Amino acid sequence: MAEDAQGTGDERSAMRDGPAASRLRHISVHVIEPAPGRYFWVLLEQGTEGAAWVDMLESQKPCRHWNHALTDGMAALIDLAGDVREGPRAVNYARKSFR
């Protein structure tokens, strides 16, 4: 059953080798706490061919709790996806300022 959810190694290899425009983008969400009790979400994106992760978007206002910052960051990632059933795929996207 876990294999069905993750796909086989061959399927994952074929997906990686597909056209760049159809690949899922490698985007991560994490939370930073630059001062006690001030949590900010950050989205990072991995460059092409496994290049370094670079800052993509970050919250402009702090949250009082880690879980709220994480949830807001996940909402920002979902917003980038466009079609949430397919995930973020296109490299051309409109930059937004999230608050």
mmCIF file as gemmi writes it, N, C-alpha and C atoms, coordinates in Angstrom:
data_model
loop_
_atom_site.group_PDB
_atom_site.id
_atom_site.type_symbol
_atom_site.label_atom_id
_atom_site.label_alt_id
_atom_site.label_comp_id
_atom_site.label_asym_id
_atom_site.label_entity_id
_atom_site.label_seq_id
_atom_site.pdbx_PDB_ins_code
_atom_site.Cartn_x
_atom_site.Cartn_y
_atom_site.Cartn_z
_atom_site.occupancy
_atom_site.B_iso_or_equiv
_atom_site.pdbx_formal_charge
_atom_site.auth_seq_id
_atom_site.auth_asym_id
_atom_site.pdbx_PDB_model_num
ATOM 1 N N . MET Axp A 1 ? 0.822 -1.182 0 1 0 ? 1 A 1
ATOM 2 C CA . MET Axp A 1 ? 0 0 0 1 0 ? 1 A 1
ATOM 3 C C . MET Axp A 1 ? 0.873 1.254 0 1 0 ? 1 A 1
ATOM 4 N N . ALA Axp A 2 ? 1.942 1.26 0.8 1 0 ? 2 A 1
ATOM 5 C CA . ALA Axp A 2 ? 2.831 2.424 0.822 1 0 ? 2 A 1
ATOM 6 C C . ALA Axp A 2 ? 3.456 2.634 -0.547 1 0 ? 2 A 1
ATOM 7 N N . GLU Axp A 3 ? 3.744 1.522 -1.257 1 0 ? 3 A 1
ATOM 8 C CA . GLU Axp A 3 ? 4.322 1.643 -2.593 1 0 ? 3 A 1
ATOM 9 C C . GLU Axp A 3 ? 3.349 2.328 -3.538 1 0 ? 3 A 1
ATOM 10 N N . ASP Axp A 4 ? 2.039 2.045 -3.396 1 0 ? 4 A 1
ATOM 11 C CA . ASP Axp A 4 ? 1.039 2.703 -4.239 1 0 ? 4 A 1
ATOM 12 C C . ASP Axp A 4 ? 1.054 4.208 -4.024 1 0 ? 4 A 1
ATOM 13 N N . ALA Axp A 5 ? 1.189 4.626 -2.789 1 0 ? 5 A 1
ATOM 14 C CA . ALA Axp A 5 ? 1.174 6.06 -2.484 1 0 ? 5 A 1
ATOM 15 C C . ALA Axp A 5 ? 2.444 6.739 -2.979 1 0 ? 5 A 1
ATOM 16 N N . GLN Axp A 6 ? 3.57 6.039 -2.93 1 0 ? 6 A 1
ATOM 17 C CA . GLN Axp A 6 ? 4.843 6.651 -3.29 1 0 ? 6 A 1
ATOM 18 C C . GLN Axp A 6 ? 5.239 6.381 -4.734 1 0 ? 6 A 1
ATOM 19 N N . GLY Axp A 7 ? 4.673 5.382 -5.352 1 0 ? 7 A 1
ATOM 20 C CA . GLY Axp A 7 ? 5.085 5.014 -6.7 1 0 ? 7 A 1
ATOM 21 C C . GLY Axp A 7 ? 6.325 4.139 -6.636 1 0 ? 7 A 1
ATOM 22 N N . THR Axp A 8 ? 6.642 3.507 -7.754 1 0 ? 8 A 1
ATOM 23 C CA . THR Axp A 8 ? 7.825 2.658 -7.806 1 0 ? 8 A 1
ATOM 24 C C . THR Axp A 8 ? 9.038 3.5 -8.15 1 0 ? 8 A 1
ATOM 25 N N . GLY Axp A 9 ? 10.193 2.936 -7.977 1 0 ? 9 A 1
ATOM 26 C CA . GLY Axp A 9 ? 11.426 3.637 -8.334 1 0 ? 9 A 1
ATOM 27 C C . GLY Axp A 9 ? 11.441 4.019 -9.802 1 0 ? 9 A 1
ATOM 28 N N . ASP Axp A 10 ? 10.941 3.122 -10.672 1 0 ? 10 A 1
ATOM 29 C CA . ASP Axp A 10 ? 10.905 3.413 -12.107 1 0 ? 10 A 1
ATOM 30 C C . ASP Axp A 10 ? 9.993 4.591 -12.407 1 0 ? 10 A 1
ATOM 31 N N . GLU Axp A 11 ? 8.844 4.653 -11.738 1 0 ? 11 A 1
ATOM 32 C CA . GLU Axp A 11 ? 7.917 5.771 -11.957 1 0 ? 11 A 1
ATOM 33 C C . GLU Axp A 11 ? 8.543 7.082 -11.514 1 0 ? 11 A 1
ATOM 34 N N . ARG Axp A 12 ? 9.232 7.053 -10.374 1 0 ? 12 A 1
ATOM 35 C CA . ARG Axp A 12 ? 9.871 8.282 -9.884 1 0 ? 12 A 1
ATOM 36 C C . ARG Axp A 12 ? 10.973 8.719 -10.838 1 0 ? 12 A 1
ATOM 37 N N . SER Axp A 13 ? 11.751 7.781 -11.383 1 0 ? 13 A 1
ATOM 38 C CA . SER Axp A 13 ? 12.801 8.133 -12.344 1 0 ? 13 A 1
ATOM 39 C C . SER Axp A 13 ? 12.21 8.741 -13.599 1 0 ? 13 A 1
ATOM 40 N N . ALA Axp A 14 ? 11.127 8.167 -14.094 1 0 ? 14 A 1
ATOM 41 C CA . ALA Axp A 14 ? 10.481 8.699 -15.298 1 0 ? 14 A 1
ATOM 42 C C . ALA Axp A 14 ? 9.965 10.103 -15.052 1 0 ? 14 A 1
ATOM 43 N N . MET Axp A 15 ? 9.452 10.346 -13.857 1 0 ? 15 A 1
ATOM 44 C CA . MET Axp A 15 ? 8.939 11.681 -13.537 1 0 ? 15 A 1
ATOM 45 C C . MET Axp A 15 ? 10.072 12.697 -13.504 1 0 ? 15 A 1
ATOM 46 N N . ARG Axp A 16 ? 11.21 12.301 -12.959 1 0 ? 16 A 1
ATOM 47 C CA . ARG Axp A 16 ? 12.344 13.229 -12.889 1 0 ? 16 A 1
ATOM 48 C C . ARG Axp A 16 ? 12.859 13.557 -14.281 1 0 ? 16 A 1
ATOM 49 N N . ASP Axp A 17 ? 12.756 12.613 -15.208 1 0 ? 17 A 1
ATOM 50 C CA . ASP Axp A 17 ? 13.285 12.807 -16.549 1 0 ? 17 A 1
ATOM 51 C C . ASP Axp A 17 ? 12.316 13.495 -17.494 1 0 ? 17 A 1
ATOM 52 N N . GLY Axp A 18 ? 11.096 13.816 -17.038 1 0 ? 18 A 1
ATOM 53 C CA . GLY Axp A 18 ? 10.095 14.464 -17.884 1 0 ? 18 A 1
ATOM 54 C C . GLY Axp A 18 ? 10.468 15.898 -18.183 1 0 ? 18 A 1
ATOM 55 N N . PRO Axp A 19 ? 9.671 16.571 -19.034 1 0 ? 19 A 1
ATOM 56 C CA . PRO Axp A 19 ? 9.959 17.961 -19.367 1 0 ? 19 A 1
ATOM 57 C C . PRO Axp A 19 ? 9.933 18.845 -18.127 1 0 ? 19 A 1
ATOM 58 N N . ALA Axp A 20 ? 10.826 19.825 -18.097 1 0 ? 20 A 1
ATOM 59 C CA . ALA Axp A 20 ? 10.967 20.685 -16.92 1 0 ? 20 A 1
ATOM 60 C C . ALA Axp A 20 ? 9.666 21.373 -16.544 1 0 ? 20 A 1
ATOM 61 N N . ALA Axp A 21 ? 8.878 21.774 -17.517 1 0 ? 21 A 1
ATOM 62 C CA . ALA Axp A 21 ? 7.644 22.507 -17.226 1 0 ? 21 A 1
ATOM 63 C C . ALA Axp A 21 ? 6.627 21.643 -16.495 1 0 ? 21 A 1
ATOM 64 N N . SER Axp A 22 ? 6.709 20.31 -16.637 1 0 ? 22 A 1
ATOM 65 C CA . SER Axp A 22 ? 5.71 19.451 -16.018 1 0 ? 22 A 1
ATOM 66 C C . SER Axp A 22 ? 6.169 18.898 -14.668 1 0 ? 22 A 1
ATOM 67 N N . ARG Axp A 23 ? 7.395 19.143 -14.287 1 0 ? 23 A 1
ATOM 68 C CA . ARG Axp A 23 ? 7.897 18.62 -13.017 1 0 ? 23 A 1
ATOM 69 C C . ARG Axp A 23 ? 7.396 19.443 -11.844 1 0 ? 23 A 1
ATOM 70 N N . LEU Axp A 24 ? 7.182 18.765 -10.753 1 0 ? 24 A 1
ATOM 71 C CA . LEU Axp A 24 ? 6.881 19.48 -9.511 1 0 ? 24 A 1
ATOM 72 C C . LEU Axp A 24 ? 8.118 20.261 -9.087 1 0 ? 24 A 1
ATOM 73 N N . ARG Axp A 25 ? 7.895 21.458 -8.635 1 0 ? 25 A 1
ATOM 74 C CA . ARG Axp A 25 ? 9.003 22.262 -8.13 1 0 ? 25 A 1
ATOM 75 C C . ARG Axp A 25 ? 9.364 21.784 -6.731 1 0 ? 25 A 1
ATOM 76 N N . HIS Axp A 26 ? 10.621 21.874 -6.376 1 0 ? 26 A 1
ATOM 77 C CA . HIS Axp A 26 ? 11.092 21.481 -5.05 1 0 ? 26 A 1
ATOM 78 C C . HIS Axp A 26 ? 11.032 22.707 -4.152 1 0 ? 26 A 1
ATOM 79 N N . ILE Axp A 27 ? 9.955 22.792 -3.376 1 0 ? 27 A 1
ATOM 80 C CA . ILE Axp A 27 ? 9.725 23.928 -2.493 1 0 ? 27 A 1
ATOM 81 C C . ILE Axp A 27 ? 9.54 23.407 -1.074 1 0 ? 27 A 1
ATOM 82 N N . SER Axp A 28 ? 10.216 24.032 -0.139 1 0 ? 28 A 1
ATOM 83 C CA . SER Axp A 28 ? 10.074 23.64 1.264 1 0 ? 28 A 1
ATOM 84 C C . SER Axp A 28 ? 9.487 24.79 2.069 1 0 ? 28 A 1
ATOM 85 N N . VAL Axp A 29 ? 8.838 24.423 3.16 1 0 ? 29 A 1
ATOM 86 C CA . VAL Axp A 29 ? 8.292 25.398 4.11 1 0 ? 29 A 1
ATOM 87 C C . VAL Axp A 29 ? 8.996 25.161 5.44 1 0 ? 29 A 1
ATOM 88 N N . HIS Axp A 30 ? 9.483 26.216 6.041 1 0 ? 30 A 1
ATOM 89 C CA . HIS Axp A 30 ? 9.995 26.084 7.404 1 0 ? 30 A 1
ATOM 90 C C . HIS Axp A 30 ? 9.69 27.355 8.178 1 0 ? 30 A 1
ATOM 91 N N . VAL Axp A 31 ? 9.902 27.28 9.474 1 0 ? 31 A 1
ATOM 92 C CA . VAL Axp A 31 ? 9.587 28.395 10.375 1 0 ? 31 A 1
ATOM 93 C C . VAL Axp A 31 ? 10.869 28.82 11.077 1 0 ? 31 A 1
ATOM 94 N N . ILE Axp A 32 ? 11.058 30.134 11.167 1 0 ? 32 A 1
ATOM 95 C CA . ILE Axp A 32 ? 12.19 30.672 11.912 1 0 ? 32 A 1
ATOM 96 C C . ILE Axp A 32 ? 11.661 31.484 13.097 1 0 ? 32 A 1
ATOM 97 N N . GLU Axp A 33 ? 12.492 31.615 14.119 1 0 ? 33 A 1
ATOM 98 C CA . GLU Axp A 33 ? 12.139 32.395 15.31 1 0 ? 33 A 1
ATOM 99 C C . GLU Axp A 33 ? 13.315 33.334 15.623 1 0 ? 33 A 1
ATOM 100 N N . PRO Axp A 34 ? 13.395 34.484 14.929 1 0 ? 34 A 1
ATOM 101 C CA . PRO Axp A 34 ? 14.528 35.392 15.138 1 0 ? 34 A 1
ATOM 102 C C . PRO Axp A 34 ? 14.55 36.034 16.526 1 0 ? 34 A 1
ATOM 103 N N . ALA Axp A 35 ? 13.41 36.097 17.169 1 0 ? 35 A 1
ATOM 104 C CA . ALA Axp A 35 ? 13.307 36.596 18.543 1 0 ? 35 A 1
ATOM 105 C C . ALA Axp A 35 ? 12.271 35.734 19.257 1 0 ? 35 A 1
ATOM 106 N N . PRO Axp A 36 ? 12.406 35.54 20.552 1 0 ? 36 A 1
ATOM 107 C CA . PRO Axp A 36 ? 11.464 34.671 21.267 1 0 ? 36 A 1
ATOM 108 C C . PRO Axp A 36 ? 9.999 35.059 21.021 1 0 ? 36 A 1
ATOM 109 N N . GLY Axp A 37 ? 9.209 34.062 20.635 1 0 ? 37 A 1
ATOM 110 C CA . GLY Axp A 37 ? 7.779 34.268 20.434 1 0 ? 37 A 1
ATOM 111 C C . GLY Axp A 37 ? 7.403 34.993 19.151 1 0 ? 37 A 1
ATOM 112 N N . ARG Axp A 38 ? 8.348 35.167 18.221 1 0 ? 38 A 1
ATOM 113 C CA . ARG Axp A 38 ? 8.076 35.827 16.933 1 0 ? 38 A 1
ATOM 114 C C . ARG Axp A 38 ? 8.446 34.833 15.829 1 0 ? 38 A 1
ATOM 115 N N . TYR Axp A 39 ? 7.438 34.166 15.289 1 0 ? 39 A 1
ATOM 116 C CA . TYR Axp A 39 ? 7.633 33.101 14.315 1 0 ? 39 A 1
ATOM 117 C C . TYR Axp A 39 ? 7.279 33.587 12.916 1 0 ? 39 A 1
ATOM 118 N N . PHE Axp A 40 ? 8.153 33.311 11.96 1 0 ? 40 A 1
ATOM 119 C CA . PHE Axp A 40 ? 7.948 33.674 10.56 1 0 ? 40 A 1
ATOM 120 C C . PHE Axp A 40 ? 8.082 32.418 9.709 1 0 ? 40 A 1
ATOM 121 N N . TRP Axp A 41 ? 7.221 32.286 8.69 1 0 ? 41 A 1
ATOM 122 C CA . TRP Axp A 41 ? 7.373 31.181 7.753 1 0 ? 41 A 1
ATOM 123 C C . TRP Axp A 41 ? 8.265 31.639 6.602 1 0 ? 41 A 1
ATOM 124 N N . VAL Axp A 42 ? 8.951 30.668 5.995 1 0 ? 42 A 1
ATOM 125 C CA . VAL Axp A 42 ? 9.837 30.922 4.862 1 0 ? 42 A 1
ATOM 126 C C . VAL Axp A 42 ? 9.625 29.809 3.847 1 0 ? 42 A 1
ATOM 127 N N . LEU Axp A 43 ? 9.538 30.173 2.566 1 0 ? 43 A 1
ATOM 128 C CA . LEU Axp A 43 ? 9.522 29.192 1.486 1 0 ? 43 A 1
ATOM 129 C C . LEU Axp A 43 ? 10.882 29.233 0.803 1 0 ? 43 A 1
ATOM 130 N N . LEU Axp A 44 ? 11.476 28.072 0.618 1 0 ? 44 A 1
ATOM 131 C CA . LEU Axp A 44 ? 12.727 27.932 -0.12 1 0 ? 44 A 1
ATOM 132 C C . LEU Axp A 44 ? 12.459 27.088 -1.348 1 0 ? 44 A 1
ATOM 133 N N . GLU Axp A 45 ? 13.197 27.351 -2.416 1 0 ? 45 A 1
ATOM 134 C CA . GLU Axp A 45 ? 13.081 26.518 -3.616 1 0 ? 45 A 1
ATOM 135 C C . GLU Axp A 45 ? 14.463 26.038 -4.008 1 0 ? 45 A 1
ATOM 136 N N . GLN Axp A 46 ? 14.538 24.753 -4.361 1 0 ? 46 A 1
ATOM 137 C CA . GLN Axp A 46 ? 15.808 24.19 -4.798 1 0 ? 46 A 1
ATOM 138 C C . GLN Axp A 46 ? 16.006 24.531 -6.263 1 0 ? 46 A 1
ATOM 139 N N . GLY Axp A 47 ? 17.209 24.973 -6.593 1 0 ? 47 A 1
ATOM 140 C CA . GLY Axp A 47 ? 17.528 25.304 -7.976 1 0 ? 47 A 1
ATOM 141 C C . GLY Axp A 47 ? 17.556 24.072 -8.862 1 0 ? 47 A 1
ATOM 142 N N . THR Axp A 48 ? 17.766 24.284 -10.132 1 0 ? 48 A 1
ATOM 143 C CA . THR Axp A 48 ? 17.787 23.181 -11.091 1 0 ? 48 A 1
ATOM 144 C C . THR Axp A 48 ? 18.985 22.275 -10.844 1 0 ? 48 A 1
ATOM 145 N N . GLU Axp A 49 ? 18.832 21.042 -11.221 1 0 ? 49 A 1
ATOM 146 C CA . GLU Axp A 49 ? 19.883 20.03 -11.106 1 0 ? 49 A 1
ATOM 147 C C . GLU Axp A 49 ? 20.453 19.929 -9.691 1 0 ? 49 A 1
ATOM 148 N N . GLY Axp A 50 ? 19.585 20.077 -8.693 1 0 ? 50 A 1
ATOM 149 C CA . GLY Axp A 50 ? 20.008 19.908 -7.309 1 0 ? 50 A 1
ATOM 150 C C . GLY Axp A 50 ? 20.838 21.055 -6.754 1 0 ? 50 A 1
ATOM 151 N N . ALA Axp A 51 ? 20.732 22.216 -7.37 1 0 ? 51 A 1
ATOM 152 C CA . ALA Axp A 51 ? 21.471 23.387 -6.885 1 0 ? 51 A 1
ATOM 153 C C . ALA Axp A 51 ? 20.998 23.757 -5.481 1 0 ? 51 A 1
ATOM 154 N N . ALA Axp A 52 ? 21.66 24.709 -4.895 1 0 ? 52 A 1
ATOM 155 C CA . ALA Axp A 52 ? 21.349 25.138 -3.529 1 0 ? 52 A 1
ATOM 156 C C . ALA Axp A 52 ? 19.921 25.644 -3.407 1 0 ? 52 A 1
ATOM 157 N N . TRP Axp A 53 ? 19.412 25.577 -2.191 1 0 ? 53 A 1
ATOM 158 C CA . TRP Axp A 53 ? 18.085 26.108 -1.887 1 0 ? 53 A 1
ATOM 159 C C . TRP Axp A 53 ? 18.201 27.62 -1.749 1 0 ? 53 A 1
ATOM 160 N N . VAL Axp A 54 ? 17.229 28.342 -2.321 1 0 ? 54 A 1
ATOM 161 C CA . VAL Axp A 54 ? 17.245 29.804 -2.26 1 0 ? 54 A 1
ATOM 162 C C . VAL Axp A 54 ? 15.927 30.313 -1.685 1 0 ? 54 A 1
ATOM 163 N N . ASP Axp A 55 ? 16.008 31.444 -0.985 1 0 ? 55 A 1
ATOM 164 C CA . ASP Axp A 55 ? 14.799 32.069 -0.448 1 0 ? 55 A 1
ATOM 165 C C . ASP Axp A 55 ? 13.855 32.422 -1.581 1 0 ? 55 A 1
ATOM 166 N N . MET Axp A 56 ? 12.595 32.144 -1.377 1 0 ? 56 A 1
ATOM 167 C CA . MET Axp A 56 ? 11.581 32.39 -2.385 1 0 ? 56 A 1
ATOM 168 C C . MET Axp A 56 ? 10.575 33.418 -1.88 1 0 ? 56 A 1
ATOM 169 N N . LEU Axp A 57 ? 9.948 33.12 -0.765 1 0 ? 57 A 1
ATOM 170 C CA . LEU Axp A 57 ? 8.975 34.014 -0.131 1 0 ? 57 A 1
ATOM 171 C C . LEU Axp A 57 ? 9.107 33.88 1.374 1 0 ? 57 A 1
ATOM 172 N N . GLU Axp A 58 ? 8.705 34.922 2.076 1 0 ? 58 A 1
ATOM 173 C CA . GLU Axp A 58 ? 8.671 34.829 3.537 1 0 ? 58 A 1
ATOM 174 C C . GLU Axp A 58 ? 7.572 35.729 4.067 1 0 ? 58 A 1
ATOM 175 N N . SER Axp A 59 ? 7.117 35.4 5.262 1 0 ? 59 A 1
ATOM 176 C CA . SER Axp A 59 ? 6.059 36.208 5.871 1 0 ? 59 A 1
ATOM 177 C C . SER Axp A 59 ? 6.612 37.576 6.252 1 0 ? 59 A 1
ATOM 178 N N . GLN Axp A 60 ? 5.738 38.549 6.224 1 0 ? 60 A 1
ATOM 179 C CA . GLN Axp A 60 ? 6.123 39.918 6.565 1 0 ? 60 A 1
ATOM 180 C C . GLN Axp A 60 ? 5.78 40.26 8.01 1 0 ? 60 A 1
ATOM 181 N N . LYS Axp A 61 ? 4.844 39.52 8.579 1 0 ? 61 A 1
ATOM 182 C CA . LYS Axp A 61 ? 4.421 39.76 9.961 1 0 ? 61 A 1
ATOM 183 C C . LYS Axp A 61 ? 4.631 38.483 10.771 1 0 ? 61 A 1
ATOM 184 N N . PRO Axp A 62 ? 5.038 38.628 12.028 1 0 ? 62 A 1
ATOM 185 C CA . PRO Axp A 62 ? 5.261 37.434 12.844 1 0 ? 62 A 1
ATOM 186 C C . PRO Axp A 62 ? 3.952 36.833 13.346 1 0 ? 62 A 1
ATOM 187 N N . CYS Axp A 63 ? 4.027 35.551 13.637 1 0 ? 63 A 1
ATOM 188 C CA . CYS Axp A 63 ? 2.943 34.853 14.334 1 0 ? 63 A 1
ATOM 189 C C . CYS Axp A 63 ? 3.398 34.645 15.774 1 0 ? 63 A 1
ATOM 190 N N . ARG Axp A 64 ? 2.446 34.503 16.667 1 0 ? 64 A 1
ATOM 191 C CA . ARG Axp A 64 ? 2.786 34.287 18.077 1 0 ? 64 A 1
ATOM 192 C C . ARG Axp A 64 ? 3.101 32.826 18.384 1 0 ? 64 A 1
ATOM 193 N N . HIS Axp A 65 ? 2.688 31.928 17.476 1 0 ? 65 A 1
ATOM 194 C CA . HIS Axp A 65 ? 2.879 30.497 17.713 1 0 ? 65 A 1
ATOM 195 C C . HIS Axp A 65 ? 3.48 29.842 16.476 1 0 ? 65 A 1
ATOM 196 N N . TRP Axp A 66 ? 4.36 28.86 16.71 1 0 ? 66 A 1
ATOM 197 C CA . TRP Axp A 66 ? 5.026 28.14 15.635 1 0 ? 66 A 1
ATOM 198 C C . TRP Axp A 66 ? 4.025 27.501 14.686 1 0 ? 66 A 1
ATOM 199 N N . ASN Axp A 67 ? 2.998 26.842 15.229 1 0 ? 67 A 1
ATOM 200 C CA . ASN Axp A 67 ? 2.047 26.123 14.375 1 0 ? 67 A 1
ATOM 201 C C . ASN Axp A 67 ? 1.258 27.08 13.481 1 0 ? 67 A 1
ATOM 202 N N . HIS Axp A 68 ? 0.997 28.295 13.938 1 0 ? 68 A 1
ATOM 203 C CA . HIS Axp A 68 ? 0.29 29.266 13.093 1 0 ? 68 A 1
ATOM 204 C C . HIS Axp A 68 ? 1.185 29.713 11.938 1 0 ? 68 A 1
ATOM 205 N N . ALA Axp A 69 ? 2.465 29.926 12.217 1 0 ? 69 A 1
ATOM 206 C CA . ALA Axp A 69 ? 3.398 30.306 11.155 1 0 ? 69 A 1
ATOM 207 C C . ALA Axp A 69 ? 3.521 29.179 10.131 1 0 ? 69 A 1
ATOM 208 N N . LEU Axp A 70 ? 3.612 27.947 10.596 1 0 ? 70 A 1
ATOM 209 C CA . LEU Axp A 70 ? 3.715 26.809 9.684 1 0 ? 70 A 1
ATOM 210 C C . LEU Axp A 70 ? 2.468 26.695 8.816 1 0 ? 70 A 1
ATOM 211 N N . THR Axp A 71 ? 1.3 26.823 9.412 1 0 ? 71 A 1
ATOM 212 C CA . THR Axp A 71 ? 0.043 26.748 8.665 1 0 ? 71 A 1
ATOM 213 C C . THR Axp A 71 ? -0.041 27.86 7.624 1 0 ? 71 A 1
ATOM 214 N N . ASP Axp A 72 ? 0.362 29.07 7.994 1 0 ? 72 A 1
ATOM 215 C CA . ASP Axp A 72 ? 0.357 30.182 7.037 1 0 ? 72 A 1
ATOM 216 C C . ASP Axp A 72 ? 1.337 29.928 5.894 1 0 ? 72 A 1
ATOM 217 N N . GLY Axp A 73 ? 2.495 29.357 6.207 1 0 ? 73 A 1
ATOM 218 C CA . GLY Axp A 73 ? 3.471 29.027 5.168 1 0 ? 73 A 1
ATOM 219 C C . GLY Axp A 73 ? 2.95 27.963 4.219 1 0 ? 73 A 1
ATOM 220 N N . MET Axp A 74 ? 2.256 26.971 4.768 1 0 ? 74 A 1
ATOM 221 C CA . MET Axp A 74 ? 1.659 25.937 3.917 1 0 ? 74 A 1
ATOM 222 C C . MET Axp A 74 ? 0.584 26.54 3.021 1 0 ? 74 A 1
ATOM 223 N N . ALA Axp A 75 ? -0.179 27.501 3.539 1 0 ? 75 A 1
ATOM 224 C CA . ALA Axp A 75 ? -1.197 28.175 2.725 1 0 ? 75 A 1
ATOM 225 C C . ALA Axp A 75 ? -0.539 28.943 1.583 1 0 ? 75 A 1
ATOM 226 N N . ALA Axp A 76 ? 0.602 29.567 1.845 1 0 ? 76 A 1
ATOM 227 C CA . ALA Axp A 76 ? 1.326 30.284 0.79 1 0 ? 76 A 1
ATOM 228 C C . ALA Axp A 76 ? 1.807 29.308 -0.281 1 0 ? 76 A 1
ATOM 229 N N . LEU Axp A 77 ? 2.296 28.149 0.128 1 0 ? 77 A 1
ATOM 230 C CA . LEU Axp A 77 ? 2.737 27.131 -0.823 1 0 ? 77 A 1
ATOM 231 C C . LEU Axp A 77 ? 1.565 26.627 -1.654 1 0 ? 77 A 1
ATOM 232 N N . ILE Axp A 78 ? 0.447 26.364 -1.02 1 0 ? 78 A 1
ATOM 233 C CA . ILE Axp A 78 ? -0.747 25.909 -1.74 1 0 ? 78 A 1
ATOM 234 C C . ILE Axp A 78 ? -1.19 26.963 -2.741 1 0 ? 78 A 1
ATOM 235 N N . ASP Axp A 79 ? -1.108 28.231 -2.369 1 0 ? 79 A 1
ATOM 236 C CA . ASP Axp A 79 ? -1.482 29.316 -3.273 1 0 ? 79 A 1
ATOM 237 C C . ASP Axp A 79 ? -0.596 29.328 -4.519 1 0 ? 79 A 1
ATOM 238 N N . LEU Axp A 80 ? 0.674 28.98 -4.367 1 0 ? 80 A 1
ATOM 239 C CA . LEU Axp A 80 ? 1.581 28.922 -5.513 1 0 ? 80 A 1
ATOM 240 C C . LEU Axp A 80 ? 1.218 27.797 -6.473 1 0 ? 80 A 1
ATOM 241 N N . ALA Axp A 81 ? 0.549 26.779 -5.963 1 0 ? 81 A 1
ATOM 242 C CA . ALA Axp A 81 ? 0.243 25.605 -6.778 1 0 ? 81 A 1
ATOM 243 C C . ALA Axp A 81 ? -0.737 25.903 -7.899 1 0 ? 81 A 1
ATOM 244 N N . GLY Axp A 82 ? -1.616 26.864 -7.718 1 0 ? 82 A 1
ATOM 245 C CA . GLY Axp A 82 ? -2.648 27.084 -8.725 1 0 ? 82 A 1
ATOM 246 C C . GLY Axp A 82 ? -3.675 25.976 -8.625 1 0 ? 82 A 1
ATOM 247 N N . ASP Axp A 83 ? -3.434 24.865 -9.292 1 0 ? 83 A 1
ATOM 248 C CA . ASP Axp A 83 ? -4.3 23.691 -9.211 1 0 ? 83 A 1
ATOM 249 C C . ASP Axp A 83 ? -3.761 22.813 -8.086 1 0 ? 83 A 1
ATOM 250 N N . VAL Axp A 84 ? -4.449 22.799 -6.96 1 0 ? 84 A 1
ATOM 251 C CA . VAL Axp A 84 ? -3.942 22.075 -5.794 1 0 ? 84 A 1
ATOM 252 C C . VAL Axp A 84 ? -3.892 20.566 -5.997 1 0 ? 84 A 1
ATOM 253 N N . ARG Axp A 85 ? -4.572 20.066 -7.003 1 0 ? 85 A 1
ATOM 254 C CA . ARG Axp A 85 ? -4.51 18.628 -7.277 1 0 ? 85 A 1
ATOM 255 C C . ARG Axp A 85 ? -3.199 18.258 -7.957 1 0 ? 85 A 1
ATOM 256 N N . GLU Axp A 86 ? -2.546 19.226 -8.581 1 0 ? 86 A 1
ATOM 257 C CA . GLU Axp A 86 ? -1.324 18.963 -9.341 1 0 ? 86 A 1
ATOM 258 C C . GLU Axp A 86 ? -0.064 19.507 -8.678 1 0 ? 86 A 1
ATOM 259 N N . GLY Axp A 87 ? -0.202 20.507 -7.832 1 0 ? 87 A 1
ATOM 260 C CA . GLY Axp A 87 ? 0.959 21.087 -7.163 1 0 ? 87 A 1
ATOM 261 C C . GLY Axp A 87 ? 1.646 22.154 -8.005 1 0 ? 87 A 1
ATOM 262 N N . PRO Axp A 88 ? 2.652 22.814 -7.424 1 0 ? 88 A 1
ATOM 263 C CA . PRO Axp A 88 ? 3.353 23.89 -8.136 1 0 ? 88 A 1
ATOM 264 C C . PRO Axp A 88 ? 4.29 23.325 -9.198 1 0 ? 88 A 1
ATOM 265 N N . ARG Axp A 89 ? 4.034 23.634 -10.445 1 0 ? 89 A 1
ATOM 266 C CA . ARG Axp A 89 ? 4.814 23.063 -11.535 1 0 ? 89 A 1
ATOM 267 C C . ARG Axp A 89 ? 5.543 24.074 -12.397 1 0 ? 89 A 1
ATOM 268 N N . ALA Axp A 90 ? 4.914 25.173 -12.727 1 0 ? 90 A 1
ATOM 269 C CA . ALA Axp A 90 ? 5.528 26.117 -13.658 1 0 ? 90 A 1
ATOM 270 C C . ALA Axp A 90 ? 6.574 26.963 -12.951 1 0 ? 90 A 1
ATOM 271 N N . VAL Axp A 91 ? 7.665 27.238 -13.637 1 0 ? 91 A 1
ATOM 272 C CA . VAL Axp A 91 ? 8.688 28.086 -13.038 1 0 ? 91 A 1
ATOM 273 C C . VAL Axp A 91 ? 8.317 29.554 -13.143 1 0 ? 91 A 1
ATOM 274 N N . ASN Axp A 92 ? 7.417 29.92 -14.028 1 0 ? 92 A 1
ATOM 275 C CA . ASN Axp A 92 ? 6.963 31.306 -14.135 1 0 ? 92 A 1
ATOM 276 C C . ASN Axp A 92 ? 5.739 31.479 -13.254 1 0 ? 92 A 1
ATOM 277 N N . TYR Axp A 93 ? 5.874 32.252 -12.225 1 0 ? 93 A 1
ATOM 278 C CA . TYR Axp A 93 ? 4.754 32.485 -11.319 1 0 ? 93 A 1
ATOM 279 C C . TYR Axp A 93 ? 4.753 33.948 -10.927 1 0 ? 93 A 1
ATOM 280 N N . ALA Axp A 94 ? 3.601 34.414 -10.525 1 0 ? 94 A 1
ATOM 281 C CA . ALA Axp A 94 ? 3.475 35.805 -10.076 1 0 ? 94 A 1
ATOM 282 C C . ALA Axp A 94 ? 3.909 35.886 -8.628 1 0 ? 94 A 1
ATOM 283 N N . ARG Axp A 95 ? 4.893 36.699 -8.354 1 0 ? 95 A 1
ATOM 284 C CA . ARG Axp A 95 ? 5.351 36.884 -6.977 1 0 ? 95 A 1
ATOM 285 C C . ARG Axp A 95 ? 4.305 37.649 -6.194 1 0 ? 95 A 1
ATOM 286 N N . LYS Axp A 96 ? 4 37.187 -5.017 1 0 ? 96 A 1
ATOM 287 C CA . LYS Axp A 96 ? 3.003 37.831 -4.174 1 0 ? 96 A 1
ATOM 288 C C . LYS Axp A 96 ? 3.63 38.189 -2.841 1 0 ? 96 A 1
ATOM 289 N N . SER Axp A 97 ? 3.094 39.183 -2.223 1 0 ? 97 A 1
ATOM 290 C CA . SER Axp A 97 ? 3.53 39.549 -0.879 1 0 ? 97 A 1
ATOM 291 C C . SER Axp A 97 ? 2.494 39.009 0.099 1 0 ? 97 A 1
ATOM 292 N N . PHE Axp A 98 ? 2.879 38.023 0.895 1 0 ? 98 A 1
ATOM 293 C CA . PHE Axp A 98 ? 1.969 37.433 1.866 1 0 ? 98 A 1
ATOM 294 C C . PHE Axp A 98 ? 2.166 38.125 3.197 1 0 ? 98 A 1
ATOM 295 N N . ARG Axp A 99 ? 1.098 38.233 3.93 1 0 ? 99 A 1
ATOM 296 C CA . ARG Axp A 99 ? 1.191 38.885 5.247 1 0 ? 99 A 1
ATOM 297 C C . ARG Axp A 99 ? 0.686 37.993 6.322 1 0 ? 99 A 1
